[in-house]
Amino acid sequence: MSDVSIERLPEVEAFLKRATGSYIDGSFVAGAERKVDVFNPATGEALSQVGLADETIVDRAVSVAKATFDSKKWRGMKPAQRERILLKFADLLEKNSEEFAQIETLNQGKSINITRLLDVGYSVDFMRYMAGWTTKIEGKTVNVSIGMPEGAEFNAYTIRQPVGVVAGIVPWNFPLMIALWKIMPALATGCSVVIKPASETPLSALRLAELAIEAGVPSGVFNVVVGPGSTAGAQLSSHPDVRKVTFTGSTVVGKQIGHAAVDHMAHFALELGGKNPMLVLEDADLDKAVQGALLAGLLNQGQVCAAASRFYVHRSIYDAFCQRLYEAVSQMSVGPGMDPTTQLNPLVSKRHQQSVLGYIDKAEQEGARVLRGAEVPDDGGYYVSPIVLADVTQDMTVAREEIFGPVLSVIVFDDVDEALRMVNDSDLGLSASIWTNNLTQAMRLIPEIEAGTVWVNTHVTLDSSLPFGGFKQSGIGREFGREAVESFTEIKSVCIAY
Ligand code: TAP
């Protein structure tokens, strides 16, 4: 295993020293709060230190966001002016793309190739897409039939207004990208935002807050609080001045956030976990299905809410599918994300590494055949070897629970309807894919699958304009597209008698 890691930019080193904690009203919060280390998953060593927001700091972030909202500094701007600022915000991310890619790789662990292409590259496109909505938020006119005395006429219409202060609670798997999924529609509609990144990965959101100021977003519109979910996150989701909570993370925490938001009648959106099936039919193109499984299952080491983790494969191609997956994972190069020649990288944290290893042990105990992939470095990084689990059955823990790691569980089937039953036999319903050349079969299955997104001959293919979110315990609400933008607005009905 060679390590040809790229050099850290001087801008990254400078930022690591500068980012001392929460970012409120245009500056980092100074104070005597408790400081904690932020780790580099590739080495297990501290990257930097950040101060944790206590109750007073969280409260200050919300009151600054509320004061800014009330002052109309942002929502009162002409939409075209806000659009220009948000486009500049996207341009600045593009201009500083290498710095952001390095920050994300150093803090989250994933490959620099992925952070350049996806976390930063895709985010720039997403920002431009959302900036465009600023000038396209519309109500409608309504033909009312109000029974009033002879002669009275009415003109009725709806307007969309920003909901107010938005709290965005973000996980650690795509810290920059998922933060932007919350920030951009909020800013496009004129809301103010407080983002709480995951404790493991606070850095890119902090750098983004600096960039927003540089782009011309008024200070206080976009704030970041760094602190534990159990205190800072809980306080944000139950804060009476927060009018919308948008959360991505585990189902357990999502439910707590939903309850907290309902308690003060705030809007909420929950994008939660997935146990996403990939259904490989008898006639599927095996080469494409194997390549698709590797991407769908191992992107970001499987730490993707839409990752495929249950592979239902027809008996006629089952052995070949397992063998080809196994050969591929055996040959992967595993190492630090800053080494662009690596294909698999460390998991985000020691805690998560232990959780994934626990699932692999359990699979073995429950009777799965463990096909262990490439060796991992033994240097303090949070690595897990990519694993193919063959002979998995529907009742095994690995077939039922979200693992969020590089573990591909393969289950055999004989009959498509039996496979469909297993696909839907889950509390979760985020996404699924069907692999087949039989269009009739695909068209029959699409409406039957209980998932917010169904792909055919592809998986984990997201687009800014295509709504994304879950059925069942995978969440409530949608990100992307018009649906996401409108969910950051209130509708006001207006009726004028004349
Ligand atoms: P969560 O605990 O759900 O954390 C996600 C975010 O919520 C973090 O910012 C977290 O802050 C915050 N949070 C935690 N408790 C909170 C509370 N009571 N109120 C408000 N916010 C709170 O996820 P995790 O523990 O990092 O990961 C656990 C599992 O969740 C993973 O193994 C995976 O299965 C799933 N997960 C799913 C996704 C997606 S994209 N759906 C993303 C990440 C994880 P702290 O970081 O400070 O705790």
Residues whose N, C-alpha, C, O or C-beta is under 5 A from the ligand:
A	BS01	TAP	I169 V170 P171 W172 N173 K196 P197 A198 S199 E200 G227 P228 G229 S230 G233 A234 T248 G249 S250 V253 Q256 E271 L272 G273 C305 E402 I403 F404
